[in-house]
């Protein structure tokens, strides 16, 4: 018969895994983070009400920090739940607490349904005995730069999608502009698209926007702009163009923020 893993107490209950371990963080608190409210627990001897519930408003977070200071707490632990922990992390850090963010995979609790109170108690217990690893969080300067870079990536992706929609509308109208200029989002392409959106249909007038670097002649560009001007597709082109212009401005602002201009 195979040996049973893990010691069990009388009655079949599993023994406490932390039994016999020396506590490393005597002034630890555990926080169960939520979108609208947070549950916080401190050691039983620090307050007559060791488990409290706080809202997610900024004033509530500062009230939580003051209560933790009154309870002589120096270190707190929370799970990296979505993005809800970030504001709480910053507020507690500004009050001088050592803030630990644990990966949810490393904080598995007892099987079965658990409550928010049980979750924060379990976190506090694990942190008291030093059984949780703090997740890496880059310095403030790196987080700021990362925020700009992620926004830049989003703007580039959104602009690329708009260009694809415009190209599709042009192709369906048999406007073969992309076959004579390499990039319809360049200086020449955008100038031509702008006049099309404004109502210009004369291909030779549109071809006058040709930049000196474009290899194709004005005649070739004019021939490529002779198509079927379908109203529903022109409407699509106009809508995408209206959406693209603020994206371009936001992209420019993001680049200026990155370069310091």
N, C-alpha and C positions, 0 to 999 in steps of 0.2 A: 504494500500500500504506500502511495507517494506521500511524502512529508507535506504538511500544510505550511504555506509560507506566511510569515508574520505571526507574532505572538498575539494570543487572544486572552482576554480576561474571562473570568467565570461568567457563564451565561451566554457565551458566544460573542460578546462585544469585542470589537477590535481595539487593541491597546493604543493609547495616544502616542503618535510617532515622536512627539517632542518631549516625552517624559524622560527626565534625567539629563536633558540638555541644559547647559548654562545659558541664562538670558544674556544677550549681548547689547540689546538696545532697550534700556530700562525706561526711557522716556519716549516711547514710540506710540504713534496713533495710526489707525487704519481708516481709509476713506473708500467707500463704495460710490463711484462717480456715476451720475445719471444726467440725462438731458435737462431735467427740470429741478431735481433735488439731489443732494448728496447726504449720505449717512456716514457719520463719523463716530469712532469709538476710541476711548482713551483707557488706560489702566483703571481697574475698579476702584483703587484707593485715591484717585485724583478728583472725583466729583461724585455727588450723590446721584447724578444722572449721567453715567459714563457713555451712553449712546445717545447722540442727538442728530436731528435732521435739520439740514440747512437748505435754503433755496439756492438757485443758480444765479441770482442777480449779483452784481458786483458788491453791493452793500452787504449781502448775505455772506459773500466770501470773506470780506474783511471782518465781519462779525465772527465767523468761524475761526479766523486767525487769532483774534483777541481771546476767544474762549480757549483755544489750544495753549496760548501763552499763559493764561490763568491756571491751566492744568499742568504747567511746567513741562510741556512737550517740546522736544528739540528736533525730532525727526518724524516724518510722516511717509506713508506709502499709499499708493493708489494704482489702479490698473489703467493701462493705456486704452481707454474706451473711446473709440472714434476720435473726435476732436474736442470732446467735452472736457477733458482733463487739462487742456492747455491753458485756458484762462485761470483755472484754479491753481495750476502749477506756478504761474507767474505771480499771482497774488501772494501765495504762501512763501515763495522765494523772496519776494520783496519784504516780507516780515522777518526774514532771517532764519526760516526753517530749512533743514536739510530735507529736500523733497526727493523721494524715490518713486520711479515709475516702473512697475513690474509688468512683464509680458503676461497676458491672460492665460497663456498655455502653461505657465509655471506656477499658477496659483489655483490649481484644481482643488476643489473642496470635496466634501463628502458627497457620495452619490445621492441622486434623488433631487427633488425640488428644494431650492434654497431661497431664503429671503434676503433682502438688502442688508438687514441687520446681521444675519449670519455671515454674509459675505465680508462686511467690513471687520467683523470680529476675527474671521479667519485670516484676513490680511494682516491685521494687527498682531496676531499671534505668531504668524510666520516671520514677520519683520522683527518681533521682539527677540526671537532666537536666531536671527541672522540667516534665514533660509531663503531669502529672495535676492536675486541679482538686480541691480539697478540698470535700467536701459540707458543706452548712450543717448545724450541730447547735446547737439553741437552748441557752441557759444552763441551769444545774441547776434554778433556780427554775421556769422555764417547763416543763421536762421533768416535774417533780413535779406541777405543775398539770395538764399534759396527761394524765398517768397517771390522776389522779382523774377528769378529765372523760371520758376514754374508758371507765373503769369505770362511771361514772354512766350513760353511754349504753348500755352493755351491760345494766345492771340495769333501765333503763327498757324496753329492748326485750324482756327476759325477762319482766318484769311484764306488759307488753302482750300477749304471747303467752299467758300464763296466763289473763288476763281473757278473751281470745277463746275459749279452751278451756272456761272456765266458762260463758260465754254460749251456746256451742254445746250444752253439756249441758243447760242450762236450757231452751233452745228445743226440743230434742228431747223434753223432758218436758212441753212446752207451759206452762212457767212463764214468763209474760209480764212479768216484773219490769222488764225494760228498757223496756217501753212506758209505765210509770207513773213511773219515776224516771229521771233523765237519765244517771246514771252508777252502775252496779252496784258499782264499786270505791270509791264514796264511803262516808261514815260509815254511812248507812242500809243500803246494799247489802251492805257487808261484815258488818255486824251480823246481817242476815238470813241471809246465806250461812253465817256461823259457826254459827248455831243449826240450820240445815238439816243441816250436816255433823255436828253433835252428836246429831241424831236427831229434832229437832222437826218435825212435819208440820202442825200446826194453823195454817192461814193467818192466823187472827185474832191468835194469839199472836205470830206472826212479824211481823205488821203493827204491833205495839206498838213496834217499833224506829223508827218513822217520826220523822225529825227535823223540827223546827219549820219549816225552810226548804223542805221538800218540799211542793209544791203539791197533789199528789194526796192524797185523804183516806185514812184507814185502811181504809175499806170498799173503795176502789178497789184499794189495795195487796193486801188480802186476796183479792179476786177474781182478781187477777193471779197469785196464788200457789196457785191451785187447778189442779193438773195431775196427770199420771200419774207417780207416784214409782217409776221403774224402777231396780232395784237396780244394774244395770251402769252406768247413768249417774250414779247417786249415788256409786258407787265412783270414777268419773272425777272428779266434783266434789270428793270428799274428797282424792284424790291431788293434784289441782292446788292445792287449798287448803293442804295440808301443804307443798307446794313454794313457794307464794307467801309464806307467813309469814316464812321466813328471808330471802327476797329483799327484803321490805319492811324488815326490820331492817338488812340490808346497805345498802339505799338510804339509810336514815336516817343510818347511820354515814358514808357517802360524803358526804352533804350537810353533816354536821357538820364533816367534815374540810375541805370547801371553804370553809365560812363561818368556821372557826376556833372553833366552839362545842364 
